[in-house]
Amino acid sequence: MKFEKQLRRYAIAEWADNYIDYRRLKKALARSVHRSRRVSSAHAPSPSLEDMMRRSREYSMGAVPGLPPQPHQILGISPSSFVNSETSLDEWYQLLELQIRKVNIFFELQYHDLESQVIETEKLVHSIESSSSSESSIGITTDPQYYHPAHPGQSPVYAQEEQNNNHNGRQIEYPYTPYEEGNLQAPLIRERRHRSPEETRNAQMMMRAENTIANLTERIDLLRSYSRLNHLAVAKILKKHDKVTRIGLSQVLMPEVSSQPFYDLGRLDALDSRLKHLLPCTNPSEADQQFLKRLRYFREHMGGGHSKVLRGFYIGVSVMLMIDLVVLICIPHTNPNFDEEAFFASLTTFRFVFMSSLALWSAGWAMSILETYSVNYLFLLDCDPNIEVRSDTLFNIAALHTSLFILFFGLYVVDYKFAIFGYHGYYVVYPAVLLFFWLVSMLWPHDIFRLRYRKGIVMSLWRTVKAPFGGSVTFADNITGDVLTSAVKPLQVIVYQWRLYLGRSLSIQDLAIAFFFFSSPMDIARSKTENHPILIPLIAFLPYWFRMMQCLNRWWETGETRHLWNFGKYSCGNIMVVVTALPLSDFPFFSVYTERLVWVFVYCLSSMYMYCWDVGMDWGIVSFSTTDHTGNITIIM
């Protein structure tokens, strides 16, 4: 039911009748399995995987060349090939193939329509180029008095045509605001001087070509999403088939499904590439500054995103500034009140902000890679399909946090070591102010990364925490649990910050941070950052405990033993935490040497278990159920 809702949620409304009918297939599968189980006749042993693949190949060869494949010839499923009962699943197999045939036909119709329009656009652009080569370059001005939009607030260059080729009913919104000179999103203004009729006609045709390129690009993206969604639906229904019938049909048929015409994404990529090559040709004066502004939007729409050069420049500058800070730390201090122990005691807050910004950079790079390869991660995580958060959004937030870190950490270093603001004892204010601005930036309203999206992250975190008390576990919750297990070290910094700002006791006076600003705060920082014997191991224990309970919930819901093996993986992590936290040398019959041997044994055992799980299950590189353990060469390469 959950996947069925996701499928309806992400389906394009105008194409809803042309998707795989997952609900119908699921109900038909249940009826067919129910009829098969009512048969009292004995069943022959289930065929092996090699036998099923051989039968599939033999039956596929029976298709007549030159004719469209009939049902049971698309995937190579012959009646009663896999089930030997009298009331077999032949009807369900036939329904599955008819659904795939329907998707193939619709995909081919859409593709050929797109291809014909791309060819027409190429002819239009080439004709404009040949016509413009004999004319003078079109002059551009930014004088607003020559700007007469067709509709208020609409750029003349990007005005939508009354009759466009947008068959899916969606419009492309161009975020240009007129009358704003100097804005990167300013529209292209009509030229000041009079133009010849030929120049006017070419300019109008160029506008039409640009509009068509944008619309065709969006249609290609929608058709690519349609293809992937149907491929995923077939994979899900075959997985359900294998679960209820105990027949490994998905291993045989998924390679055939991936070779179907509707999943031939290479043809869509070729069309997209042809449109990208047309884009620089849509204006003869490419060196014009206003044209470059307009070109930036189209390149972003076609997958370029924000300027990678600008992002790389910022990262390079940030790295150089951090290297400068390291050099300043190594330089001998000139402040007579400098205390090295107190100096490093306040670094925990800076470390927390730095690691949080590093996590945002990493998440942004991960999203950028998924976007580059057109992976529908929003669907996999069951996110709102209309969410506008992309990798650039996380990059901008990470850049803000990185800038705050460099600013306040730099002030802290130069002020405490070299007393540039005079001699005082309130250097602990710098990490406190940095933490305050970090919290404000996380809670501040954002036009794209809205509060309801951040609330969704908090709710996923809450579902992960309450996993020991039951409740369904989603794929996004699994990722949240994995992130928590990887963020143990940054979370342990919270203990240091608590002891730094709120002290060892929880009196009313200690709850006020300002209290320490008037009573030797650096001395307090020196004395309140030692390791806590209970909280530090507890913070390391809880994330693994949450993931253990998630695995138990998944096993309870599905009955699959692999979740129990995954439970063992996180149990090993908690065993390591407990063993290293206990003072074993204080117990009877335990010496320091015995304690170290126990540590080494537990670390080796847990690491081997986790390694086998990762390479065998999470990554799928090695299959431990076969005699060949050399690994999947395709995945490794």
C-alpha positions in Angstrom: 0.0 0.0 0.0 2.8 2.4 0.8 4.6 2.0 -2.6 1.2 2.2 -4.3 0.6 5.6 -2.7 4.1 6.7 -3.6 3.5 5.7 -7.2 0.4 7.8 -7.5 2.1 10.7 -5.7 5.0 10.9 -8.2 3.0 10.0 -11.3 2.4 12.7 -13.9 -1.3 13.4 -13.7 -1.7 13.6 -17.5 0.0 10.2 -18.0 -1.7 8.4 -15.0 -3.4 5.8 -17.2 -0.2 4.9 -18.9 1.8 3.8 -15.9 2.2 0.2 -14.6 -1.1 -0.6 -12.8 0.6 -1.7 -9.6 -2.6 -2.1 -7.7 -4.2 -4.3 -10.3 -1.1 -6.5 -10.5 -0.9 -6.9 -6.8 -4.6 -7.9 -6.5 -4.3 -10.3 -9.4 -1.2 -11.8 -7.8 -3.1 -12.4 -4.6 -6.0 -14.1 -6.4 -3.7 -16.3 -8.5 -1.7 -17.4 -5.5 -4.9 -18.1 -3.5 -6.2 -20.3 -6.4 -2.9 -22.1 -6.7 -2.8 -23.0 -3.0 -6.3 -24.4 -3.1 -5.3 -27.1 -5.6 -4.7 -30.3 -3.8 -2.6 -31.9 -6.5 1.1 -32.4 -5.7 3.6 -30.0 -7.1 6.7 -30.9 -8.8 10.0 -29.5 -7.4 10.6 -25.8 -8.3 13.0 -25.4 -11.2 16.4 -24.0 -10.6 17.5 -20.5 -11.6 19.6 -21.9 -14.5 16.6 -23.9 -15.7 14.4 -20.8 -15.7 16.9 -18.7 -17.6 17.3 -21.5 -20.2 13.5 -21.7 -20.6 13.2 -17.9 -20.9 15.9 -17.8 -23.6 14.3 -20.7 -25.6 10.9 -19.1 -25.5 12.1 -15.7 -26.4 13.6 -17.1 -29.6 10.1 -18.1 -30.7 9.1 -14.4 -31.4 8.6 -13.6 -35.0 11.2 -11.2 -36.3 9.8 -7.9 -37.7 6.6 -8.0 -35.7 5.7 -6.4 -32.4 6.2 -8.9 -29.6 3.1 -10.5 -28.3 2.3 -11.1 -24.7 4.6 -13.8 -23.2 7.2 -12.9 -25.8 8.2 -9.5 -24.3 10.1 -11.0 -21.3 10.3 -14.6 -22.5 7.7 -16.0 -20.1 5.9 -19.0 -21.5 2.7 -20.4 -19.9 3.4 -22.9 -17.1 7.1 -22.4 -17.5 7.8 -21.8 -13.9 4.7 -23.1 -12.0 3.7 -26.7 -12.4 0.3 -26.6 -10.9 -2.9 -26.9 -13.0 -4.0 -23.5 -11.8 -0.8 -21.7 -12.5 0.0 -18.0 -12.5 -0.3 -17.8 -16.3 -3.0 -15.1 -16.1 -0.9 -12.9 -13.9 2.2 -13.3 -16.1 0.1 -12.3 -19.1 -1.2 -9.3 -17.3 2.3 -8.2 -16.3 3.5 -8.5 -19.9 0.5 -6.5 -21.2 1.3 -3.8 -18.7 4.9 -3.6 -19.9 3.7 -3.6 -23.5 1.4 -0.6 -22.7 4.3 1.3 -21.2 6.5 0.4 -24.2 4.0 1.7 -26.6 3.4 5.0 -24.7 7.1 5.6 -24.3 7.7 5.0 -28.0 5.0 7.5 -29.0 6.4 10.1 -26.7 9.9 9.6 -27.8 9.1 9.8 -31.5 7.1 13.0 -30.9 10.1 14.5 -29.0 12.5 13.4 -31.7 10.5 15.0 -34.5 10.2 18.3 -32.5 14.0 18.2 -31.9 14.6 17.8 -35.6 12.3 20.7 -36.4 14.0 22.9 -33.8 17.4 22.0 -35.3 16.2 23.0 -38.7 14.8 26.3 -37.3 18.0 27.2 -35.5 20.2 26.4 -38.5 18.0 28.4 -40.8 18.2 31.4 -38.4 22.0 31.1 -38.3 22.3 31.1 -42.0 20.0 34.0 -42.3 21.7 36.0 -39.6 25.2 35.5 -41.0 24.5 38.1 -43.6 23.0 40.6 -41.2 24.7 42.9 -38.7 24.8 41.9 -35.0 21.8 42.9 -33.0 22.5 45.7 -30.6 21.4 45.4 -27.0 20.4 48.1 -24.5 19.2 48.1 -21.0 17.0 51.3 -21.4 13.7 50.4 -19.7 11.7 52.7 -22.0 12.0 50.2 -24.8 10.7 47.4 -22.7 7.1 46.5 -23.5 6.2 43.1 -22.1 3.3 41.2 -23.5 1.9 40.8 -20.0 2.8 42.6 -16.8 5.8 41.2 -15.0 6.7 39.0 -18.0 9.9 39.2 -20.0 9.4 39.5 -23.8 12.2 37.1 -24.4 10.8 34.3 -22.3 7.1 35.0 -22.8 5.2 31.7 -23.2 3.7 31.1 -26.6 -0.1 30.9 -26.7 0.1 27.6 -28.4 3.1 25.7 -27.1 4.3 22.1 -27.4 3.9 21.4 -23.7 1.8 18.2 -23.9 2.2 17.4 -20.2 0.3 20.4 -19.0 3.2 21.9 -17.1 4.6 25.4 -17.5 8.2 26.4 -17.0 8.5 29.4 -14.7 11.2 31.9 -15.5 12.4 33.7 -12.4 13.2 37.0 -14.1 12.2 40.3 -12.7 12.0 43.2 -15.2 13.3 46.7 -14.6 16.1 45.5 -12.4 19.4 46.6 -13.9 22.5 44.8 -12.7 20.5 41.8 -11.4 21.8 38.4 -12.6 18.3 37.4 -13.4 17.4 40.6 -15.3 15.6 40.1 -18.6 17.1 40.7 -22.0 15.8 44.1 -23.1 15.0 45.0 -26.7 17.5 47.0 -28.6 17.4 50.8 -28.8 17.9 51.4 -32.5 15.4 50.4 -35.2 15.8 47.0 -36.8 15.2 45.8 -40.2 12.2 43.5 -40.8 14.6 40.6 -41.4 16.3 41.3 -38.0 12.9 41.5 -36.3 11.8 38.2 -37.8 15.0 36.5 -36.8 14.8 37.8 -33.2 11.2 36.5 -32.9 12.2 33.1 -34.3 15.1 33.0 -31.9 12.8 33.6 -29.0 10.5 30.8 -30.2 13.5 28.5 -30.5 14.6 29.2 -27.0 11.2 28.6 -25.7 11.0 25.3 -27.6 14.3 24.2 -26.3 13.3 24.8 -22.7 9.9 23.0 -23.1 11.5 20.0 -24.9 14.1 19.7 -22.1 11.4 19.6 -19.5 9.5 17.0 -21.4 12.7 14.8 -21.7 13.1 15.0 -18.0 9.5 14.0 -17.4 9.8 11.1 -19.8 13.0 10.0 -18.1 11.2 10.1 -14.7 8.3 8.1 -16.2 10.7 5.4 -17.4 12.4 5.0 -14.1 9.2 5.0 -12.1 7.8 2.2 -14.2 11.0 0.2 -14.0 10.9 0.5 -10.2 7.2 -0.6 -10.2 8.0 -3.8 -12.2 10.9 -4.5 -9.8 8.7 -4.1 -6.8 5.9 -6.4 -8.1 8.4 -9.1 -9.1 9.9 -8.9 -5.6 6.4 -9.4 -4.1 5.9 -12.3 -6.5 9.1 -14.0 -5.3 8.1 -13.5 -1.7 4.6 -15.1 -2.0 5.4 -17.8 -4.5 9.0 -18.7 -3.4 10.1 -18.5 -7.1 13.1 -16.4 -7.9 11.5 -14.8 -11.0 13.0 -11.4 -10.5 16.5 -12.7 -11.0 15.5 -14.0 -14.4 13.3 -11.2 -15.6 14.9 -7.9 -14.3 17.7 -8.0 -16.9 15.0 -8.4 -19.6 13.0 -5.6 -18.1 16.1 -3.3 -18.2 16.5 -4.0 -21.9 12.9 -3.0 -22.8 12.4 0.0 -25.0 10.8 2.1 -22.3 14.0 1.8 -20.2 16.4 2.8 -23.1 17.5 6.1 -21.5 20.4 6.4 -23.8 18.1 7.7 -26.5 16.7 10.4 -24.2 20.3 11.4 -23.2 21.1 11.7 -26.9 18.1 14.1 -27.5 19.2 16.1 -24.4 22.7 16.4 -25.8 21.4 17.6 -29.1 19.4 20.3 -27.4 22.4 21.4 -25.4 24.5 21.8 -28.5 21.7 24.0 -30.0 21.6 26.3 -27.0 24.7 28.4 -27.7 23.5 28.8 -31.3 20.3 30.5 -30.3 21.9 34.0 -30.3 24.7 35.1 -32.7 26.1 37.7 -30.2 27.2 35.2 -27.6 29.8 37.5 -26.2 27.1 39.9 -25.1 26.8 40.3 -21.4 23.0 40.2 -21.3 23.0 37.0 -23.4 25.3 35.4 -20.9 22.9 36.3 -18.1 20.1 34.7 -20.0 22.2 31.7 -20.9 23.0 31.0 -17.2 19.3 30.2 -16.5 19.1 27.7 -19.4 22.3 26.0 -18.3 20.9 25.7 -14.8 17.6 24.3 -16.1 19.5 21.7 -18.2 21.3 20.3 -15.1 24.3 22.7 -14.7 23.2 24.1 -11.3 25.1 27.0 -9.8 28.5 27.9 -11.1 30.9 25.1 -10.1 33.8 27.6 -10.7 32.4 30.0 -8.1 31.9 27.1 -5.6 35.4 25.8 -6.3 36.8 29.3 -5.8 35.0 29.6 -2.4 36.3 26.2 -1.2 39.8 27.1 -2.3 39.7 30.4 -0.4 38.2 28.7 2.7 41.0 26.0 2.7 43.7 28.7 2.4 42.1 30.7 5.3 42.1 27.5 7.5 45.7 26.9 6.6 46.4 30.4 7.8 44.6 29.7 11.0 46.7 26.6 11.6 49.9 28.7 11.0 48.6 31.3 13.5 48.0 28.6 16.1 51.6 27.4 15.6 53.1 30.9 16.1 54.3 31.6 19.7 51.8 33.7 21.6 52.4 37.3 22.8 49.5 37.5 25.3 51.0 37.0 28.8 47.6 35.7 30.0 47.5 32.9 27.4 46.9 29.4 28.8 47.2 26.6 26.3 45.0 24.2 28.3 42.2 26.8 28.5 42.7 27.6 24.8 42.1 24.1 23.7 39.2 23.6 26.1 37.1 26.0 24.1 37.8 24.3 20.8 34.9 21.8 21.3 32.3 24.3 20.2 34.3 25.2 17.1 34.8 21.6 16.4 31.0 21.0 16.6 30.2 23.8 14.1 32.9 22.7 11.8 31.8 19.1 11.7 28.1 20.1 11.2 29.2 22.3 8.2 31.3 19.4 6.9 28.2 17.2 7.1 26.2 19.7 5.1 29.0 19.8 2.4 29.0 16.0 2.3 25.2 15.8 2.0 25.3 18.4 -0.8 28.0 16.5 -2.7 26.0 13.3 -2.3 22.8 15.0 -3.6 24.9 16.6 -6.5 26.1 13.1 -7.6 22.6 11.7 -7.5 21.3 14.7 -9.5 24.0 14.3 -12.0 23.0 10.7 -12.7 19.3 11.5 -12.4 18.7 9.3 -9.4 15.2 10.0 -8.0 16.3 10.1 -4.4 13.1 12.1 -3.4 11.1 9.0 -4.4 13.4 6.6 -2.5 13.2 8.7 0.6 9.4 9.2 0.3 9.8 13.0 0.2 7.4 15.5 -1.1 7.8 15.5 -4.9 7.3 19.3 -5.0 10.2 20.0 -2.6 12.7 22.5 -4.1 15.7 21.7 -1.9 18.6 20.6 -4.1 22.3 20.3 -3.6 22.9 24.0 -4.2 20.6 24.8 -1.2 22.8 22.7 1.1 25.9 24.2 -0.4 24.7 27.7 0.4 23.9 26.8 4.0 27.2 25.0 4.4 29.1 28.0 3.0 27.3 30.2 5.5 28.3 28.0 8.4 31.9 27.7 7.1 32.2 31.5 6.9 30.9 31.8 10.4 33.4 29.2 11.7 36.3 30.9 9.9 35.3 34.4 11.2 34.8 33.6 14.9 37.6 31.0 15.1 40.0 33.4 13.6 38.9 36.2 16.0 39.3 33.7 18.9 42.8 32.7 17.9 44.3 36.2 17.2 42.6 37.7 20.2 43.5 35.1 22.8 47.1 34.5 21.5 48.0 38.1 20.5 45.6 40.2 22.5 44.5 42.4 19.6 41.6 43.7 21.6 43.5 44.2 24.8 43.9 42.0 27.8 40.7 40.4 29.2 39.5 37.0 30.3 36.3 36.7 28.2 37.6 34.8 25.2 35.0 32.1 25.8 32.5 34.6 24.3 33.7 33.8 20.8 32.5 30.1 20.8 29.3 31.1 22.6 28.4 33.7 19.9 29.3 31.3 17.1 27.0 28.6 18.6 24.3 31.2 18.9 24.5 32.2 15.3 24.7 28.6 14.2 21.4 27.9 16.0 19.8 31.0 14.5 20.8 30.0 11.0 19.3 26.5 11.6 16.0 28.0 12.7 15.8 31.0 10.5 13.1 30.8 7.8 14.3 30.0 4.3 12.6 30.5 0.9 13.6 27.0 -0.2 14.6 25.0 2.8 11.3 25.7 4.6 10.6 25.0 8.2 8.2 22.2 7.4 11.1 20.4 5.6 13.3 20.8 8.7 10.4 19.6 10.8 10.3 16.5 8.6 13.9 15.8 9.5 13.2 16.2 13.2 10.2 13.9 12.9 12.4 11.3 11.2 14.9 11.7 14.1 12.0 11.2 16.6 10.9 8.0 14.8 14.4 6.7 15.0 14.7 7.5 18.7 11.3 5.8 19.5 12.2 2.7 17.5 12.6 0.6 20.7 8.9 1.2 21.3 7.7 0.0 17.9 6.3 1.6 14.8 7.1 1.2 11.1 10.6 2.0 9.9 11.0 3.7 6.6 14.1 3.9 4.3 14.6 7.5 5.3 14.5 6.5 9.0 17.2 3.9 8.3 19.4 6.6 6.8 18.8 8.8 9.8 19.9 6.0 12.1 23.0 5.4 10.1 23.8 9.2 10.2 23.5 9.1 14.0 25.9 6.2 14.3 28.4 8.1 12.1 27.9 11.3 14.1 28.9 9.8 17.5 32.0 12.0 17.8 30.2 15.3 17.1 27.4 14.3 19.5 29.9 13.7 22.2 31.0 17.3 21.9 27.7 18.3 23.3 28.8 16.9 26.7 31.9 19.1 26.6 29.8 22.2 25.7 27.3 21.4 28.5 30.1 21.2 31.0 31.8 24.3 29.6 28.8 26.6 29.7 26.6 25.1 32.4 29.2 23.7 34.8 29.3 20.4 36.7 26.4 21.3 39.0 22.9 22.1 37.9 22.2 25.0 40.2 20.1 28.0 39.2 23.1 30.1 38.9 24.9 27.7 36.6 21.9 27.6 34.2 22.8 31.2 33.2 25.6 31.4 30.7 26.2 35.0 31.4 27.1 34.1 35.0 30.4 32.8 33.8 31.2 35.9 31.8 31.8 37.8 35.0 33.8 35.2 37.0 37.0 34.0 35.2 35.3 32.1 32.4 38.6 30.7 31.0 39.5 29.1 34.4 36.0 27.5 34.3 36.7 26.3 30.8 39.9 24.7 31.9 38.3 22.7 34.7 35.1 21.6 33.1 36.1 19.8 29.9 37.4 16.5 31.2 35.8 13.3 30.1 32.6 12.2 31.7 32.6 8.5 32.7 28.9 8.0 31.9 27.7 10.5 29.4 30.4 10.0 26.8 29.9 6.1 26.5 26.1 6.6 26.7 26.1 8.9 23.7 28.2 6.4 21.8 25.8 3.6 22.8 22.4 5.1 22.0 22.8 5.5 18.2 23.7 1.8 17.8 20.8 0.9 20.1 18.4 2.8 18.0 19.6 1.0 14.8 19.4 -2.3 16.6 15.7 -1.7 17.4 15.0 -0.5 13.9 16.4 -3.9 12.6 14.2 -5.8 15.1 11.1 -3.8 13.9 11.9 -4.6 10.3 12.3 -8.2 11.1 9.0 -8.3 13.0 7.2 -6.6 10.0 8.8 -8.6 7.2 10.0 -11.8 8.8 13.2 -11.6 6.7 16.3 -13.0 8.5 18.7 -10.5 6.9 17.3 -7.9 9.4 18.5 -10.1 12.2 21.9 -10.3 10.7 21.9 -6.5 10.5 20.8 -6.5 14.1 24.0 -8.4 14.9 26.1 -5.8 13.1 25.0 -3.0 15.4 25.1 -5.3 18.4 28.9 -5.6 17.7 29.2 -1.9 17.7 27.5 -1.6 21.1 29.7 -4.4 22.4 32.8 -2.4 21.5 31.4 0.7 23.3 30.6 -1.2 26.5 33.9 -3.1 26.6 36.0 0.0 26.1 33.9 2.0 28.6 34.1 -0.5 31.5 37.2 -0.3 33.7 38.0 -4.0 33.3 41.4 -3.6 35.0 39.6 -2.8 38.3 37.7 -6.1 38.2 39.0 -9.2 39.9 41.3 -11.5 37.8 41.7 -8.6 35.3 45.0 -6.8 34.7 45.8 -4.0 32.3 47.3 -6.6 29.9 44.1 -8.7 30.0 42.0 -5.6 29.4 44.0 -4.7 26.3 43.7 -8.3 25.0 39.9 -8.2 25.4 39.8 -4.9 23.6 41.8 -6.2 20.6 39.7 -9.4 20.4 36.4 -7.5 20.5 37.6 -5.0 17.9 38.8 -7.7 15.5 35.6 -9.7 15.9 33.3 -6.8 15.4 35.2 -5.3 12.5 35.2 -8.7 10.6 31.4 -9.0 11.2 30.7 -5.5 10.0 33.1 -5.9 7.0 31.4 -9.1 5.9 28.0 -7.5 6.2 29.0 -4.4 4.2 30.6 -6.2 1.3 28.0 -8.9 1.2 24.7 -7.2 1.8 25.0 -3.4 1.7 27.4 -3.2 -1.3 26.7 -6.6 -2.9 30.3 -7.1 -3.9 30.7 -10.6 -2.6 28.0 -13.4 -2.4 28.7 -15.7 0.6 26.0 -18.1 -0.5 28.1 -19.3 -3.5 31.5 -20.9 -3.8 32.9 -18.0 -5.8 34.0 -15.3 -3.4 36.1 -13.3 -5.8 33.4 -10.6 -5.9 31.3 -8.9 -8.5 33.8 -7.5 -11.0 31.2 -5.1 -12.5 30.4 -3.4 -9.2 34.1 -3.3 -8.1 35.2 -1.7 -11.4 
